[in-house]
Each structure stands twice: as C-alpha cells, then as structure tokens.
Amino acid sequence: MTAGMMEGCPPAPQSQATLANWRLAPFNSWAFHHVREIIPSADIPHDPDGVRALKAAPQDLARLAIPMADGKPISFGQFLASSSTDGIVILHKGAVVFEQYGNGMTVRSPHILMSVSKSMLGLVAGVLAGQGVLDVERPVTDYVPEVAETAYAGATVRHLLDMRTGVVFDENYLATSGPIIEYRKSTGWNPLAPGEAPSDLRSFYRHLGETDRPHGGRFHYISVNTDLLGWVVERAAGRRFADLMSELIWQPMGAAESAYITVDRLGAPRCAGGMCMTTRDLARVGQLILERGARGTKQIIPESWIADILGAGDPEAWNASTFVEYFRGLDMHYRAKWYVERGRTPLLSGLGIHGQNLFIDPANEIVIAKFSSQGPPLDVELIGVTRAAVNAVRKALSGD
C-alpha cells in the first residue's frame, strides 16, 4: 500500500480515499479492502460453527518461471508484485499450497470482487433454479414488471445470465460522463454533483429504452444485466440477496468470515460488482465448485448447474463479442456469469476489473483466488500475463 495512505488523524488530504477516488490508483490499494467505510453495505453472515477448515501443504511457488511474450521469463513472485496483488490463495486438492498478502491486506480482510460478484449471483440463481423457485426461461418482466416499458421487454432470465440481451449500454469504465456515470451514481458508487437529486438503482432502468439487435444474440457484456438479475432473484425468492447468499451459499459452504455487498440508498444490492470477501473464502467458493457443488454429502449448488456452465455455453456468441480481444487465441464461452476456457482440461473463471480473479481447474483440482488493486480497469497485457501465470501454476501442480 502507498506509504501514508489513510494514515493520521485525520489523514492528509492527498492520502484520503473517498467516494470520488476510491477506484483510482493509488487510493484503491486501501479502498478495495475497506469498501464498507466508503459505501453503505449489507452483511452476508457466515456460520462460525460450520467453518470449512483448510489444510496447509505449502509449496515454494515464488520462484516458478512465468513465460513472457518477449521470451524473457519472470518469477511468480515478480508477477505478483507487477500485477498489484493484494491477496492470493492457491489450493491444490483442497489444501493451501500458496498464500500471500500485500498493501495492508490480511487473511481476514474482505476485498471487493468487482465483477466476480456476478459469478456469485450466478450460483445463487442456480440454487433457486434447482429448487424450482426461479425459471430461467421465463421473461424478465414476469418477475419485474417495472421494466416492461424498457429495452428489457422480451428478454428472458437466461439472457441476463448469459449476457445476451440486445440492450444498448456502453460499458466504458474510463468514461467521465454519460449513462455509465449515472448508473454508478444510482448504485452509490459515484458522488452526486452539487445540487443533484439522489437516484437509486431500480429507478435507473427506466432510462434504458433502446436495443440494437434481438435478445439472445451475441455475448454483450453490460453490468446492468446483472443488477437486474439480482432484482429478479430477490423477487422470485421474496428475500434480500444478502440473506439468500448467506443462507444458500455462504453458511453451508463453510465460509470463515462474513462477507458483505454494497447497496444503494434504498437497499438495492450491487450484484454486478459490490460483493466483498476474504481471499480464503473466495478460494472456498472455488473449491465448492471444483467439488461439483457439494460439501461432503450435502449438495449446495446443483451439480447439473455446474455441468451446464462448463458445457452449455455458446462459443459462437462469444466469438461475436468485443471480449475476444482480452482472451486472444482462446476457445471460450460465457455461461451463467462464468467464463469457461474450453478444451481437454477446462478452466472456469470469474473476472473483475482492476485484477480480481477466481480460477478453477476441476481436472487438476486447482483453485486460484487473486485480489489486486491494478490501476487500469481492464488491461489486455495484464490479463494475458495473469493467464500465463495461472497456466504455469497449473502445469507445476499437475505435474504436466
């Protein structure tokens, strides 16, 4: 963490993380694991009596060589430093083989997931679908009639899950004006301008009135789909998302700490990016998926839902998207808020801006949970280097 960041009583003005700068470097190196001190949040309680213990089987991965495009390899330790790593936990066969923290993070510090939050919502949706509470083929408007006069008319819950709506929305993280800024203000993530009336997330949807193609076409990544899915899930179950996440996933899987999620001024959860949890608990999520949704004899997430994520995505929809540039040369699909690198040993992942990652290699029983405070929201080079590092770890641990 930058020296002096948020230190002092009060901190010096140039070192203060605020609602206006919390996603910018260097302020994010503190803010990303102190989010609830900046934005209102709802607690996601764990069960202190049901924590899943993680065995330790440490391996020296710091000197592992990571091949680079220029032919000059770097060590895994150098990769962690250069990618602004706040916390990383690697599991192999359920045991912690590598763990490291930086920038003031500790084993108990909850860190923001950014868009890996979407993947968490996808798991809750899967549980509710398995219970018959949520029908993913039904129109969104069956659950949320408030969006019947918006661009979401005719879209299904599955379209939200797979990011295949035709809604016009520019997900430009570097924009300084326009709909994405109004969207962030509605969620409480950006400050209001002087004299500006407060908005809220659910009311924001009335401003989305255009489509540029039919629903069900190409993969089109827009976060507004996920926050709407969060609303759908709450309506279907008649419960707050934070409570659903706690009762359906967090407590039964054995989280060691409570998580939390940011909420707007009326309590709507930021399911698209606002979940915060410890690095070890993110790894526990990965281990649950690796074990096909079960913890021992208790099935938490339907095994069929996980199989569907791995096998039912549409690579043609992916190839028609702009996200191809971030995963060059890879055979990919996106399903139920998860990325899947297809092939003989598939790699399942959640991805969040500024370097948040969860990688799951079921065949080799490897989970990699990584939190970061990178400056750029999305960086093609950093994503590529991260993939190279993950593949080097997979090769080292699997013995290939």
Buried (B, 14 or more C-beta within 10 A) or exposed (E): BBEEBBEEEEBEEEBBBEBEBBBEBBBBBBBBBBBBEBBEBBEBBBBEEEBBEBEEEEBEBEEBEBBEEEEEBBBBBBBBEEBBBBBBBBBBBBBBBBBBBBBBBEEEBBBBBBBBBBBBBBBBBBBBBBEEBBBBEBBBBBBBEBBEEBBBBBBBBBBBBBBBBBBBBEBEEEEEEEBBBBBBBBBBBBEEEEEEEEBBBBEBBEBBEEBEEEBBBBBBBBBBBBBBBBBBBBBBBEBBBBBBBBBBBBBBBBBBBBBBBBBBEEBBBBBBBBBBBBBBBBBBBBBBBBBBBBBEEEBBBBEEBBEBBBEEBBBEBBBBBEBBEBBEEBEBBBBBBBBBBBEEBBBBBBBBBBBBBBBBBBEBBBBBBBBBBBBBBBBEEBBBBBBBBBBBBBEBBBEE
